[in-house]
Amino acid sequence: MQWKPDWGLRGRMVLTMFLLFVLYVVFFGVIVGYSGSLTLAVLFMGGFSFVQFFFSDKLALYSMGASEVSEDEYPELHAMVSRLCQQADLPKPKVAVADSRTPNAFATGRSQKNAAVCVTTGLLRALDQEELEGVLAHELAHVKNRDVMVMTIASFLSTLAFLVVRFGWWFGGDRRNNGGVFVAIAVSLVVWILSFLLIRLLSRYREFAADRGGAVITGKPGALASALMTIDGTMDRVPKEDLRDQAEMNAFFIIPIRSGFVGRLFSTHPSTEKRVERLRRLERELET
């Protein structure tokens, strides 16, 4: 397999990490200004960064209700991942399965040696073997490109900010003395919006890169194109409450959960039609 570096993807990753650093500096300044203690701010940001780097992948799996599975539990899935890793020249990641009717998959982790690939039970039921191989190769391409690390870190900040916005008011206590909670919610809302925009900056391009990378790993662009269409078509039959519960993981999914015009407008992914079109074009190139 001949793996060519994607400099467009690498440039976007560097830009995203730089802007995240700027966002951290602003966040740090707000903590110092609000708490009045540099030591407290350093301890908070240090602890936050530690948790983010070492536990953000576990948070992504936990948010999906996914758990690592053994070769005895899913022998065919493990064998497929092992074979694709050999083709991609990658260390084998952890393999996880989420019990969900939503047909989807994602990769997470801070490095190629500390990665995890997760599929849902809905995906395993929906796809045939070649389509599943295409999806797994797509996720391994994210690991190979190292963009999964950037997304994992960026999404952890976004998820934490979202949780503060969503549940912060519960901890307001006495409404006459909860100004600090409102400030925290307001700052978290700004951080969440900016994190989302940074994720969107990288996410659309990285999906095209992973589609191409997955096709290179398997040599079967048509199988991945077929899988994308199957997943997209099956998504409409999933109960709405299941989709709502998992929408926060959209940046990781191979196909995002979209709802209505607004959901499509702010989607973290390019349209399935455009992705399939590019894969069909690549298939024709490989045949000539």
N, C-alpha and C positions, 0 to 999 in steps of 0.2 A: 504494500500500500504506500502510495506516494502522498504524503501530507504536506500541503503548502500552507505556510503561515498567512493568515488574513490580516494584513496591515490596517485595513479599514476597521476591523473589529478591535484590534489592539489599540488603535488611536482612540476609539470611543471608550474603551475600558480605562485608559489612562485619564482621559478627561472626566469620566464619571468619578473615579477615585479622587481626583483633585477637587472636584466640586463637593464631594462628600466631606473631604478634609475641611474645606471652607465652612461647610454647614456645621461641622463639629466645633470649629473655632467660635462661630457665632453662638452655638448652644452653650459652650463653655463660658463665654462672656456673659450670657444671660444668667447662668447659675451663680457666677461670681457676683454680678450686680445684685441679684435677688437675695442671695444668702449673706453677702458681705464677708465671706470667708474663702480665701484662695485655697487653703488646705482642704476644706470640705469639697470644693469644686474639683480639685485634683484627685481626691480619693473617689469621688463619685464617678468622674469620667474614666479613671483608671479601672475601677471595678466594672463599669459598663463595657469598656473596650475588651476586658478580659472575658467577660461572659459572652459578648458578641462574637469574638473570634473562636472560642472553644465550644460554644453551645448553640450558636445560631442554626446549625444544621439539625440539631436535635429538636429545636423549636419548630422548624419547618415540618419535620416528620410528625411531631406531636400534634401540630395543628390539623393534620390530616387523619389523625388516629391511626397512623401507620406503625408497624413494628417490623423489626428485622426478622427474616425467615431463614431457616436452615436448608441445607441441600436435601435433607430427608423430607421436609415439608413440601418444597417446590423443586424437585430434581430437574425437571425440564427447563424451568426458568433459570436456574443456576447454570445449567450446562450451556444455555444460549448466551448468557452474560459472559461466561468464561471464554467461549469461542470468539465472541465479538471483541473482547478485551485483547486476546491474542492478535487478532487482525489489526486492532487499533494501536497495539504496542502500549497498553495501559495496565497498571496494576488493577486487579479485580476489586471493584467497590463493594460496599455492603449492599445487600439486596433486601428491599423492604416491600411489603404489600399492605395496602390500605383497604379495609373492607368498605367499599363505597360503590354505589350503582353508577356514579359518574365515570365514564370511560376516559381515563387520563393517566399521565405519567410525568415524572419530574426527576431532576437530579439536584443534589445539594451537597455542600461540603466546602471546607476551606482549602483543600489542595487535591491533587490527583491521588495522593496516598490516603487521604481521609475523606473520601466521597461516598455517597450513597445514591443508589438508583431505586426509585419507588414506582410501582405500578398499582393500579386499583384492580379490584376483583372484576369491576365492570369492564375494564379494558381487556382483561384476560378472556372474558366471555365474548367480547365483541370482535376480536381480531383473529385471523388465521396465523399460522406460524411465520410466514414471510412478512406479513404486515407487522407482527409483534417484533420481529427482528429489526425491521426498519425503525420502529419507534425506539427500541432500546439503543440502536446505533446512534440515533439522533441525540439521545440523552448522554451517551458516552462522548459524543462530539462536543457537547457543552463542557464536559470534564476535560477533554483533550485541549480545548481552546482556553481553558482556565477562566472562562467568563462566569462559570457557575460560582466561583469564589466571590467575585464582585457582586453578583446578584444576591448571594446569601448574606453578605455583610450589609448591603444596601437595604435589603428587605427586612432584616432584623430591626434596623432603626425605624423603618416605616411601620412595622408591626407594633413595636413598642409604643410609638407615638399614637397609633390608632387606638390601642388599648387604653391609653390615658384619656384620649378624647372621648371614647365610648363609655368608660366606667369611672372616670375621675370624679364626677359629681357625686358619686355614692359616698366618697370619703370627705365630703365637705363639712360634715359635722354641723356645728352651729352656723346657720345661714348668715348671722351677723358678723362672723369672724372667718369666713372662708374665702377671703380675697385671694390668698395664696393659691388655692385650688383653681380658681378661675384663671389666674395668670398661667399656671402650669398647663391647663387645658388649652388656653390660647396659644402658648408657645408650641405645644405638642401639635396643634392643628396646623400651624405654619410648617413645622418640621415634616409632618406627614405629607402635606401637599408638595413641598419641595423634594422630598424623597421619592414620591410617586413620579414627579417630572423627570428626575434623574434616572429612575428605573426605566421609564418609557423611552428616554433618550438612547439607552443601550439595548433594550429588550427587542425592539422590532428588527434591528440589524442582526442581532445575535441569533435570532430564529432562522433567518435565511442562511447564515453561516453554518448553523447546526444541521439544517436540512441538507446542505451540500456535503458537509462532513459525514453525516450518517449515510448518505448515498455512496460516498467514496469508500466507507468501511465495508458496506455490504455488496457494493457493485450493482445494486438494484434500486435505482431511483423510483421506478414505478411502484414498488412495494410500499415505500414510504408515502408516496402520493395517494395510493389506495387507502392506506391506514388513516391519513389525515381526513380524507373524505368520509370514511366510515365513522370516525370519532365525531366529526362535525355533525353528521346526520343523526347519530345516535343520541347526541346531547339533548336534542329536542324532546326525547322521550323520558328524560330523567326528571323526577319530581322537583318542583321549584324550590322546596325547602332544602333539598340536598344541595342544589346549585348555590343558593344564598349562603349556606354555611361554609362553602369552600371557595367563595369568590376572592377572598383575600390572598389566595395562593396563585392567582392568575399569572403573575410574572414568571412563575416556575413551570406552569403546565405547558404541555406541548400544544394543546388547543385551549384557549382561555374560555372562561364562562362569561358569555355576553348576554345582556338583557336590554333589548330595545335599542333605539337610536343612540342614546347617550352612552350606553355600554359599548357600542361599536365605535363611537367617536373617540372615546378615551381608552380603547383597547391597547393592551401592552404588546399585541402581536399584529403582524400584517394579516391581511385576509387570507383565508384558506385557499381561495381561488388563485391568488397571486403566487402563493407557495407551491401549489400544485402545478401551475403553469411553468414555473422555473424548474421544477423537478422533471416535468415532461421534456422540457428543452434540454436538460442535462442528459436525460435518457437517450434522446436522439443523437446528442454529441458522442456518447459512449458507443452507440451502435455504428457510427461511421468510421 
